[in-house]
Structure formats: structure tokens, C-alpha cells
Amino acid sequence: MYGETNNGPNLTEYQQKNQGDLRKLKPWTSRMCALALFSKNQDVIVDELSNRFALEENGNWDLIKTLCMPVWMKESYKLR
């Protein structure tokens, strides 16, 4: 969910981790962006991404571009 992929036998190990592996994060598709844009609860999406990928610690422009946050984030102050 949210763009990361899971390859093979590491599924159990991956599910036990609190934070996702940023290397597994794929660029969001236009469908994912549209769902996030028209979501009534963008805070839930941002909270999930923050918890899974530690956005505050790992946040950089490449990660933000991968998640297409400038496209779907309605409240720009949250992007800062």
C-alpha cells in the first residue's frame, strides 16, 4: 500500500518492522495521486506515510517527489 513493494520471502520480516524500507518505495501513479487529492482525510494518509517512512527524519525532495505530495496536498503549510 502507498507505493512500496514487497518482494518475496521477506514479507514476515517486513511486516514486523514499524517503518517501511525507503528503497522499496515506488513513484506514485496518477491514480494514487487522485485518490489522495480527493480524500476527505488527507491527515490520515500523511500520518500513515509519516509513521511508515519517518517523513520528518527522512524527508527530502526526492521522497516528496516520489510521493507526489506537491500535487495532492491541499494544505501547503503541511508540506513545509
C-alpha positions in Angstrom: 0.0 0.0 0.0 1.1 3.6 -0.5 3.6 2.7 -3.2 6.0 0.3 -1.6 6.5 -3.1 -3.0 7.3 -6.3 -1.2 9.4 -8.9 -2.9 9.2 -12.5 -1.8 10.3 -14.1 1.4 11.0 -11.0 3.5 7.3 -10.5 3.9 7.1 -11.6 7.6 10.2 -9.6 8.5 8.9 -6.6 6.6 5.5 -6.7 8.3 7.2 -6.8 11.8 9.0 -3.5 11.1 7.3 -0.3 12.1 9.0 1.7 9.3 9.0 0.8 5.7 12.1 0.5 3.6 12.5 3.6 1.5 14.3 1.6 -1.2 11.0 -0.3 -1.8 9.1 2.9 -2.4 7.9 3.3 -6.0 6.8 6.6 -7.5 3.1 7.2 -7.0 0.8 6.7 -10.0 -1.7 9.2 -11.2 -4.4 7.0 -9.7 -2.8 7.1 -6.2 -2.4 10.9 -6.5 -6.1 11.3 -7.5 -7.2 9.2 -4.6 -5.1 11.2 -2.2 -6.2 14.5 -3.7 -9.9 13.8 -3.4 -9.6 12.2 0.0 -11.5 13.9 2.8 -8.9 12.6 5.3 -5.6 13.6 4.0 -4.3 13.8 7.5 -4.7 10.0 7.8 -2.7 9.5 4.6 0.1 11.8 5.8 0.1 10.2 9.3 0.4 6.7 7.7 3.2 7.9 5.5 4.9 9.6 8.4 4.7 6.5 10.6 5.7 4.1 7.8 8.6 6.1 6.3 9.5 8.5 9.1 9.0 11.6 6.9 10.3 14.1 9.4 13.6 12.3 9.7 13.9 11.0 6.1 12.1 13.8 4.4 13.9 15.2 1.4 12.9 16.5 -2.0 13.3 13.1 -3.7 11.0 11.4 -1.2 8.4 14.2 -1.5 8.6 13.9 -5.4 8.2 10.1 -5.2 5.0 10.5 -3.2 3.8 13.4 -5.4 2.9 15.3 -2.3 3.0 18.8 -4.0 0.4 17.5 -6.4 -2.2 16.2 -3.9 -1.5 18.0 -0.7 -4.3 20.6 -0.3 -2.8 22.4 2.7 0.6 23.6 1.6 1.7 24.5 5.1 1.7 20.8 6.0 4.1 20.2 3.1 6.6 22.6 4.6 
